[in-house]
Amino acid sequence: MKEMTAKEVENQLNEGKVFDIIDVRETDEVAEGKIPGAINIPLGLVEFRMHELDKSKEYLMVCRSGGRSGRASQFLEGQGFTIINMTGGMLAWEGKVE
C-alpha cells in the first residue's frame, strides 16, 4: 500500500497538486473539519459506494489516525483501485480545513 504523511500531502497541495481525497470518518467527525475538497464516504459504506469511484484515478484515503483509511485502502486496492493512505490521519493534519 502506498502511503504519505499528512505533512507530505499538505506540502504537495500547497505546491498545486490535486488529490481526489476520500475521508472515511463518520459524518459527525467530518463535521468538525475536513481537508478542503474531500469527499466523505464513511468506512462502513465504502463497499457500497465504490461504484461512485473511477478506477483510472488515484485516491487519497484519510481518517482520524490512519487506521480506518488503511483498511479502506487495502479493500479498494483489492478491487483494482489505485490508493494512497495518509498516515497519521487528521490528528497529524496541520493544513487548512473546511
N, CA, C and O atoms as CSV, one atom per row, in Angstrom:
chain,resi,resn,atom,element,x,y,z
A,1,MET,N,N,0.852,-1.186,0.000
A,1,MET,CA,C,0.000,0.000,0.000
A,1,MET,C,C,0.891,1.241,0.000
A,1,MET,O,O,1.829,1.347,0.791
A,2,LYS,N,N,0.589,2.164,-0.886
A,2,LYS,CA,C,1.335,3.418,-0.961
A,2,LYS,C,C,0.870,4.320,0.179
A,2,LYS,O,O,-0.326,4.411,0.457
A,3,GLU,N,N,1.818,4.984,0.837
A,3,GLU,CA,C,1.464,5.861,1.955
A,3,GLU,C,C,2.174,7.204,1.829
A,3,GLU,O,O,3.249,7.312,1.238
A,4,MET,N,N,1.542,8.220,2.402
A,4,MET,CA,C,2.138,9.554,2.508
A,4,MET,C,C,1.790,10.092,3.883
A,4,MET,O,O,0.725,9.791,4.423
A,5,THR,N,N,2.692,10.891,4.452
A,5,THR,CA,C,2.371,11.533,5.725
A,5,THR,C,C,1.462,12.728,5.471
A,5,THR,O,O,1.357,13.222,4.348
A,6,ALA,N,N,0.810,13.181,6.530
A,6,ALA,CA,C,-0.057,14.356,6.419
A,6,ALA,C,C,0.752,15.562,5.936
A,6,ALA,O,O,0.260,16.360,5.139
A,7,LYS,N,N,1.990,15.694,6.415
A,7,LYS,CA,C,2.838,16.825,6.025
A,7,LYS,C,C,3.186,16.748,4.536
A,7,LYS,O,O,3.182,17.769,3.849
A,8,GLU,N,N,3.488,15.537,4.029
A,8,GLU,CA,C,3.781,15.376,2.599
A,8,GLU,C,C,2.573,15.765,1.752
A,8,GLU,O,O,2.717,16.428,0.725
A,9,VAL,N,N,1.384,15.351,2.186
A,9,VAL,CA,C,0.157,15.700,1.459
A,9,VAL,C,C,-0.031,17.214,1.472
A,9,VAL,O,O,-0.306,17.820,0.436
A,10,GLU,N,N,0.118,17.821,2.649
A,10,GLU,CA,C,-0.057,19.274,2.770
A,10,GLU,C,C,0.926,20.012,1.861
A,10,GLU,O,O,0.541,20.950,1.164
A,11,ASN,N,N,2.195,19.592,1.864
A,11,ASN,CA,C,3.203,20.239,1.017
A,11,ASN,C,C,2.845,20.121,-0.459
A,11,ASN,O,O,2.970,21.090,-1.208
A,12,GLN,N,N,2.400,18.937,-0.881
A,12,GLN,CA,C,2.044,18.751,-2.290
A,12,GLN,C,C,0.819,19.584,-2.670
A,12,GLN,O,O,0.768,20.146,-3.764
A,13,LEU,N,N,-0.165,19.665,-1.774
A,13,LEU,CA,C,-1.338,20.508,-2.041
A,13,LEU,C,C,-0.911,21.971,-2.185
A,13,LEU,O,O,-1.389,22.681,-3.069
A,14,ASN,N,N,-0.005,22.412,-1.305
A,14,ASN,CA,C,0.477,23.796,-1.360
A,14,ASN,C,C,1.254,24.077,-2.638
A,14,ASN,O,O,1.321,25.221,-3.090
A,15,GLU,N,N,1.840,23.038,-3.220
A,15,GLU,CA,C,2.581,23.183,-4.479
A,15,GLU,C,C,1.666,23.074,-5.698
A,15,GLU,O,O,2.126,23.171,-6.836
A,16,GLY,N,N,0.358,22.871,-5.453
A,16,GLY,CA,C,-0.594,22.849,-6.549
A,16,GLY,C,C,-1.061,21.476,-6.993
A,16,GLY,O,O,-1.871,21.369,-7.915
A,17,LYS,N,N,-0.560,20.408,-6.347
A,17,LYS,CA,C,-1.019,19.067,-6.719
A,17,LYS,C,C,-2.483,18.926,-6.324
A,17,LYS,O,O,-2.911,19.435,-5.288
A,18,VAL,N,N,-3.236,18.238,-7.150
A,18,VAL,CA,C,-4.653,17.993,-6.868
A,18,VAL,C,C,-4.824,16.513,-6.528
A,18,VAL,O,O,-4.421,15.638,-7.295
A,19,PHE,N,N,-5.413,16.251,-5.390
A,19,PHE,CA,C,-5.711,14.884,-4.963
A,19,PHE,C,C,-7.220,14.659,-4.996
A,19,PHE,O,O,-7.995,15.571,-4.706
A,20,ASP,N,N,-7.634,13.450,-5.348
A,20,ASP,CA,C,-9.021,13.032,-5.139
A,20,ASP,C,C,-9.028,12.405,-3.750
A,20,ASP,O,O,-8.553,11.285,-3.563
A,21,ILE,N,N,-9.572,13.141,-2.774
A,21,ILE,CA,C,-9.490,12.747,-1.366
A,21,ILE,C,C,-10.798,12.141,-0.908
A,21,ILE,O,O,-11.871,12.700,-1.136
A,22,ILE,N,N,-10.700,10.989,-0.258
A,22,ILE,CA,C,-11.861,10.346,0.350
A,22,ILE,C,C,-11.617,10.266,1.850
A,22,ILE,O,O,-10.642,9.664,2.300
A,23,ASP,N,N,-12.503,10.872,2.611
A,23,ASP,CA,C,-12.428,10.869,4.076
A,23,ASP,C,C,-13.389,9.789,4.564
A,23,ASP,O,O,-14.598,9.890,4.356
A,24,VAL,N,N,-12.849,8.748,5.217
A,24,VAL,CA,C,-13.683,7.607,5.621
A,24,VAL,C,C,-14.171,7.707,7.069
A,24,VAL,O,O,-14.669,6.730,7.628
A,25,ARG,N,N,-14.026,8.894,7.673
A,25,ARG,CA,C,-14.551,9.075,9.030
A,25,ARG,C,C,-16.079,9.160,8.994
A,25,ARG,O,O,-16.685,9.330,7.936
A,26,GLU,N,N,-16.674,9.039,10.163
A,26,GLU,CA,C,-18.127,9.171,10.273
A,26,GLU,C,C,-18.519,10.636,10.049
A,26,GLU,O,O,-17.704,11.541,10.222
A,27,THR,N,N,-19.762,10.848,9.666
A,27,THR,CA,C,-20.244,12.184,9.300
A,27,THR,C,C,-20.033,13.202,10.409
A,27,THR,O,O,-19.651,14.340,10.137
A,28,ASP,N,N,-20.279,12.807,11.664
A,28,ASP,CA,C,-20.114,13.752,12.772
A,28,ASP,C,C,-18.645,14.149,12.957
A,28,ASP,O,O,-18.360,15.273,13.371
A,29,GLU,N,N,-17.715,13.246,12.657
A,29,GLU,CA,C,-16.288,13.571,12.740
A,29,GLU,C,C,-15.910,14.565,11.639
A,29,GLU,O,O,-15.161,15.513,11.875
A,30,VAL,N,N,-16.432,14.338,10.447
A,30,VAL,CA,C,-16.127,15.194,9.295
A,30,VAL,C,C,-16.693,16.596,9.528
A,30,VAL,O,O,-16.114,17.582,9.071
A,31,ALA,N,N,-17.814,16.687,10.231
A,31,ALA,CA,C,-18.435,17.985,10.503
A,31,ALA,C,C,-17.503,18.894,11.307
A,31,ALA,O,O,-17.639,20.117,11.263
A,32,GLU,N,N,-16.561,18.303,12.037
A,32,GLU,CA,C,-15.604,19.082,12.837
A,32,GLU,C,C,-14.499,19.672,11.963
A,32,GLU,O,O,-13.727,20.512,12.426
A,33,GLY,N,N,-14.416,19.244,10.713
A,33,GLY,CA,C,-13.427,19.788,9.791
A,33,GLY,C,C,-12.815,18.702,8.936
A,33,GLY,O,O,-12.482,17.619,9.418
A,34,LYS,N,N,-12.671,19.012,7.648
A,34,LYS,CA,C,-12.064,18.058,6.712
A,34,LYS,C,C,-11.130,18.813,5.780
A,34,LYS,O,O,-11.182,20.040,5.690
A,35,ILE,N,N,-10.277,18.068,5.089
A,35,ILE,CA,C,-9.393,18.680,4.110
A,35,ILE,C,C,-10.278,19.241,2.989
A,35,ILE,O,O,-11.156,18.536,2.491
A,36,PRO,N,N,-10.059,20.497,2.588
A,36,PRO,CA,C,-10.908,21.084,1.543
A,36,PRO,C,C,-10.994,20.195,0.293
A,36,PRO,O,O,-9.981,19.740,-0.238
A,37,GLY,N,N,-12.225,19.966,-0.156
A,37,GLY,CA,C,-12.456,19.166,-1.349
A,37,GLY,C,C,-12.625,17.681,-1.099
A,37,GLY,O,O,-12.972,16.939,-2.018
A,38,ALA,N,N,-12.388,17.230,0.126
A,38,ALA,CA,C,-12.519,15.798,0.435
A,38,ALA,C,C,-13.978,15.359,0.348
A,38,ALA,O,O,-14.893,16.100,0.710
A,39,ILE,N,N,-14.167,14.137,-0.140
A,39,ILE,CA,C,-15.495,13.530,-0.214
A,39,ILE,C,C,-15.626,12.594,0.972
A,39,ILE,O,O,-14.723,11.802,1.238
A,40,ASN,N,N,-16.738,12.674,1.686
A,40,ASN,CA,C,-16.948,11.793,2.837
A,40,ASN,C,C,-17.674,10.522,2.421
A,40,ASN,O,O,-18.814,10.565,1.960
A,41,ILE,N,N,-16.998,9.391,2.591
A,41,ILE,CA,C,-17.611,8.071,2.439
A,41,ILE,C,C,-17.215,7.282,3.685
A,41,ILE,O,O,-16.119,6.723,3.732
A,42,PRO,N,N,-18.093,7.225,4.706
A,42,PRO,CA,C,-17.737,6.501,5.928
A,42,PRO,C,C,-17.269,5.071,5.618
A,42,PRO,O,O,-17.765,4.431,4.692
A,43,LEU,N,N,-16.307,4.587,6.410
A,43,LEU,CA,C,-15.702,3.283,6.161
A,43,LEU,C,C,-16.745,2.189,5.921
A,43,LEU,O,O,-16.579,1.369,5.017
A,44,GLY,N,N,-17.805,2.168,6.708
A,44,GLY,CA,C,-18.824,1.134,6.567
A,44,GLY,C,C,-19.590,1.186,5.254
A,44,GLY,O,O,-20.285,0.233,4.903
A,45,LEU,N,N,-19.468,2.297,4.525
A,45,LEU,CA,C,-20.193,2.454,3.260
A,45,LEU,C,C,-19.298,2.330,2.031
A,45,LEU,O,O,-19.791,2.344,0.904
A,46,VAL,N,N,-17.982,2.210,2.240
A,46,VAL,CA,C,-17.043,2.167,1.115
A,46,VAL,C,C,-17.415,1.061,0.128
A,46,VAL,O,O,-17.434,1.286,-1.082
A,47,GLU,N,N,-17.709,-0.118,0.639
A,47,GLU,CA,C,-18.037,-1.252,-0.235
A,47,GLU,C,C,-19.265,-0.954,-1.090
A,47,GLU,O,O,-19.333,-1.363,-2.249
A,48,PHE,N,N,-20.235,-0.238,-0.516
A,48,PHE,CA,C,-21.496,0.018,-1.209
A,48,PHE,C,C,-21.434,1.242,-2.113
A,48,PHE,O,O,-22.290,1.416,-2.981
A,49,ARG,N,N,-20.423,2.098,-1.916
A,49,ARG,CA,C,-20.320,3.318,-2.725
A,49,ARG,C,C,-19.123,3.318,-3.664
A,49,ARG,O,O,-18.870,4.319,-4.335
A,50,MET,N,N,-18.377,2.212,-3.724
A,50,MET,CA,C,-17.185,2.197,-4.577
A,50,MET,C,C,-17.536,2.350,-6.056
A,50,MET,O,O,-16.677,2.708,-6.862
A,51,HIS,N,N,-18.801,2.081,-6.421
A,51,HIS,CA,C,-19.220,2.292,-7.816
A,51,HIS,C,C,-19.169,3.773,-8.202
A,51,HIS,O,O,-19.194,4.102,-9.387
A,52,GLU,N,N,-19.097,4.676,-7.201
A,52,GLU,CA,C,-19.006,6.115,-7.462
A,52,GLU,C,C,-17.580,6.529,-7.821
A,52,GLU,O,O,-17.347,7.649,-8.276
A,53,LEU,N,N,-16.623,5.615,-7.611
A,53,LEU,CA,C,-15.211,5.929,-7.835
A,53,LEU,C,C,-14.773,5.490,-9.223
A,53,LEU,O,O,-15.389,4.620,-9.838
A,54,ASP,N,N,-13.696,6.109,-9.707
A,54,ASP,CA,C,-13.180,5.868,-11.051
A,54,ASP,C,C,-11.833,5.150,-10.934
A,54,ASP,O,O,-10.893,5.689,-10.350
A,55,LYS,N,N,-11.739,3.944,-11.484
A,55,LYS,CA,C,-10.504,3.167,-11.375
A,55,LYS,C,C,-9.336,3.795,-12.124
A,55,LYS,O,O,-8.193,3.383,-11.924
A,56,SER,N,N,-9.591,4.779,-12.980
A,56,SER,CA,C,-8.498,5.430,-13.695
A,56,SER,C,C,-7.861,6.545,-12.855
A,56,SER,O,O,-6.843,7.112,-13.251
A,57,LYS,N,N,-8.456,6.861,-11.696
A,57,LYS,CA,C,-7.927,7.912,-10.822
A,57,LYS,C,C,-7.176,7.294,-9.650
A,57,LYS,O,O,-7.357,6.123,-9.317
A,58,GLU,N,N,-6.327,8.116,-9.035
A,58,GLU,CA,C,-5.647,7.726,-7.804
A,58,GLU,C,C,-6.335,8.462,-6.664
A,58,GLU,O,O,-6.565,9.668,-6.756
A,59,TYR,N,N,-6.664,7.752,-5.596
A,59,TYR,CA,C,-7.380,8.345,-4.471
A,59,TYR,C,C,-6.508,8.402,-3.229
A,59,TYR,O,O,-5.715,7.499,-2.963
A,60,LEU,N,N,-6.671,9.485,-2.471
A,60,LEU,CA,C,-6.007,9.651,-1.187
A,60,LEU,C,C,-7.027,9.365,-0.097
A,60,LEU,O,O,-8.062,10.026,-0.021
A,61,MET,N,N,-6.735,8.377,0.751
A,61,MET,CA,C,-7.667,7.992,1.812
A,61,MET,C,C,-7.251,8.635,3.129
A,61,MET,O,O,-6.074,8.629,3.491
A,62,VAL,N,N,-8.234,9.194,3.845
A,62,VAL,CA,C,-7.989,9.915,5.091
A,62,VAL,C,C,-8.987,9.461,6.147
A,62,VAL,O,O,-10.150,9.201,5.840
A,63,CYS,N,N,-8.525,9.367,7.404
A,63,CYS,CA,C,-9.434,9.157,8.535
A,63,CYS,C,C,-8.875,9.934,9.728
A,63,CYS,O,O,-8.115,10.883,9.539
A,64,ARG,N,N,-9.235,9.552,10.938
A,64,ARG,CA,C,-8.773,10.294,12.114
A,64,ARG,C,C,-7.293,10.075,12.375
A,64,ARG,O,O,-6.549,11.035,12.578
A,65,SER,N,N,-6.850,8.790,12.369
A,65,SER,CA,C,-5.459,8.499,12.722
A,65,SER,C,C,-4.706,7.676,11.682
A,65,SER,O,O,-3.488,7.527,11.785
A,66,GLY,N,N,-5.405,7.140,10.683
A,66,GLY,CA,C,-4.756,6.353,9.638
A,66,GLY,C,C,-5.158,4.889,9.625
A,66,GLY,O,O,-4.846,4.181,8.667
A,67,GLY,N,N,-5.839,4.417,10.657
A,67,GLY,CA,C,-6.246,3.009,10.730
A,67,GLY,C,C,-7.395,2.658,9.800
A,67,GLY,O,O,-7.298,1.723,9.004
A,68,ARG,N,N,-8.482,3.411,9.904
A,68,ARG,CA,C,-9.643,3.135,9.039
A,68,ARG,C,C,-9.321,3.381,7.579
A,68,ARG,O,O,-9.755,2.630,6.706
A,69,SER,N,N,-8.557,4.436,7.310
A,69,SER,CA,C,-8.194,4.706,5.914
A,69,SER,C,C,-7.285,3.602,5.388
A,69,SER,O,O,-7.325,3.280,4.201
A,70,GLY,N,N,-6.469,3.022,6.260
A,70,GLY,CA,C,-5.633,1.886,5.864
A,70,GLY,C,C,-6.470,0.681,5.475
A,70,GLY,O,O,-6.176,0.006,4.489
A,71,ARG,N,N,-7.521,0.407,6.256
A,71,ARG,CA,C,-8.420,-0.712,5.930
A,71,ARG,C,C,-9.163,-0.443,4.628
A,71,ARG,O,O,-9.303,-1.334,3.790
A,72,ALA,N,N,-9.641,0.797,4.460
A,72,ALA,CA,C,-10.337,1.163,3.219
A,72,ALA,C,C,-9.383,1.064,2.026
A,72,ALA,O,O,-9.777,0.621,0.947
A,73,SER,N,N,-8.134,1.474,2.221
A,73,SER,CA,C,-7.133,1.416,1.155
A,73,SER,C,C,-6.892,-0.020,0.716
A,73,SER,O,O,-6.873,-0.316,-0.479
A,74,GLN,N,N,-6.709,-0.910,1.686
A,74,GLN,CA,C,-6.472,-2.319,1.361
A,74,GLN,C,C,-7.661,-2.912,0.613
A,74,GLN,O,O,-7.486,-3.642,-0.363
A,75,PHE,N,N,-8.868,-2.596,1.071
A,75,PHE,CA,C,-10.070,-3.118,0.423
A,75,PHE,C,C,-10.155,-2.621,-1.021
A,75,PHE,O,O,-10.348,-3.415,-1.941
A,76,LEU,N,N,-10.012,-1.311,-1.220
A,76,LEU,CA,C,-10.158,-0.743,-2.560
A,76,LEU,C,C,-9.030,-1.183,-3.488
A,76,LEU,O,O,-9.260,-1.394,-4.679
A,77,GLU,N,N,-7.820,-1.324,-2.962
A,77,GLU,CA,C,-6.725,-1.848,-3.794
A,77,GLU,C,C,-7.058,-3.252,-4.278
A,77,GLU,O,O,-6.760,-3.613,-5.416
A,78,GLY,N,N,-7.677,-4.037,-3.406
A,78,GLY,CA,C,-8.093,-5.388,-3.774
A,78,GLY,C,C,-9.165,-5.403,-4.858
A,78,GLY,O,O,-9.360,-6.410,-5.539
A,79,GLN,N,N,-9.858,-4.273,-5.010
A,79,GLN,CA,C,-10.903,-4.140,-6.034
A,79,GLN,C,C,-10.364,-3.489,-7.303
A,79,GLN,O,O,-11.116,-3.221,-8.240
A,80,GLY,N,N,-9.050,-3.236,-7.325
A,80,GLY,CA,C,-8.438,-2.690,-8.534
A,80,GLY,C,C,-8.239,-1.184,-8.567
A,80,GLY,O,O,-7.910,-0.627,-9.614
A,81,PHE,N,N,-8.435,-0.512,-7.423
A,81,PHE,CA,C,-8.256,0.940,-7.369
A,81,PHE,C,C,-6.821,1.284,-6.994
A,81,PHE,O,O,-6.127,0.488,-6.361
A,82,THR,N,N,-6.381,2.474,-7.390
A,82,THR,CA,C,-5.059,2.991,-7.026
A,82,THR,C,C,-5.251,3.937,-5.841
A,82,THR,O,O,-5.966,4.935,-5.938
A,83,ILE,N,N,-4.602,3.609,-4.723
A,83,ILE,CA,C,-4.863,4.294,-3.457
A,83,ILE,C,C,-3.565,4.735,-2.788
A,83,ILE,O,O,-2.544,4.053,-2.869
A,84,ILE,N,N,-3.626,5.890,-2.126
A,84,ILE,CA,C,-2.572,6.343,-1.220
A,84,ILE,C,C,-3.242,6.508,0.147
A,84,ILE,O,O,-4.292,7.142,0.247
A,85,ASN,N,N,-2.644,5.944,1.195
A,85,ASN,CA,C,-3.170,6.129,2.544
A,85,ASN,C,C,-2.396,7.253,3.224
A,85,ASN,O,O,-1.165,7.244,3.235
A,86,MET,N,N,-3.121,8.228,3.797
A,86,MET,CA,C,-2.464,9.310,4.537
A,86,MET,C,C,-2.237,8.851,5.966
A,86,MET,O,O,-3.179,8.757,6.753
A,87,THR,N,N,-0.984,8.566,6.299
A,87,THR,CA,C,-0.655,8.094,7.641
A,87,THR,C,C,-0.782,9.235,8.647
A,87,THR,O,O,-0.497,10.391,8.332
A,88,GLY,N,N,-1.206,8.901,9.841
A,88,GLY,CA,C,-1.391,9.906,10.885
A,88,GLY,C,C,-2.760,10.548,10.869
A,88,GLY,O,O,-3.205,11.101,11.875
A,89,GLY,N,N,-3.431,10.476,9.726
A,89,GLY,CA,C,-4.796,10.982,9.604
A,89,GLY,C,C,-4.949,12.447,9.978
A,89,GLY,O,O,-3.989,13.217,9.964
A,90,MET,N,N,-6.170,12.807,10.311
A,90,MET,CA,C,-6.477,14.203,10.633
A,90,MET,C,C,-5.823,14.636,11.947
A,90,MET,O,O,-5.662,15.834,12.183
A,91,LEU,N,N,-5.446,13.688,12.802
A,91,LEU,CA,C,-4.731,14.054,14.026
A,91,LEU,C,C,-3.384,14.696,13.686
A,91,LEU,O,O,-2.899,15.555,14.423
A,92,ALA,N,N,-2.783,14.281,12.573
A,92,ALA,CA,C,-1.489,14.816,12.160
A,92,ALA,C,C,-1.618,15.973,11.171
A,92,ALA,O,O,-0.623,16.611,10.829
A,93,TRP,N,N,-2.837,16.243,10.715
A,93,TRP,CA,C,-3.063,17.279,9.695
A,93,TRP,C,C,-2.920,18.666,10.298
A,93,TRP,O,O,-3.564,18.985,11.297
A,94,GLU,N,N,-2.075,19.492,9.689
A,94,GLU,CA,C,-1.881,20.869,10.154
A,94,GLU,C,C,-2.314,21.888,9.109
A,94,GLU,O,O,-2.209,23.095,9.327
A,95,GLY,N,N,-2.807,21.391,7.961
A,95,GLY,CA,C,-3.206,22.269,6.866
A,95,GLY,C,C,-4.611,22.845,7.064
A,95,GLY,O,O,-5.201,22.752,8.140
A,96,LYS,N,N,-5.114,23.434,5.996
A,96,LYS,CA,C,-6.445,24.044,6.011
A,96,LYS,C,C,-7.512,22.980,6.187
A,96,LYS,O,O,-7.346,21.833,5.774
A,97,VAL,N,N,-8.616,23.387,6.811
A,97,VAL,CA,C,-9.805,22.520,6.918
A,97,VAL,C,C,-11.022,23.337,6.537
A,97,VAL,O,O,-11.020,24.566,6.610
A,98,GLU,N,N,-12.066,22.624,6.127
A,98,GLU,CA,C,-13.338,23.314,5.830
A,98,GLU,C,C,-14.443,22.631,6.586
A,98,GLU,O,O,-15.601,23.038,6.490
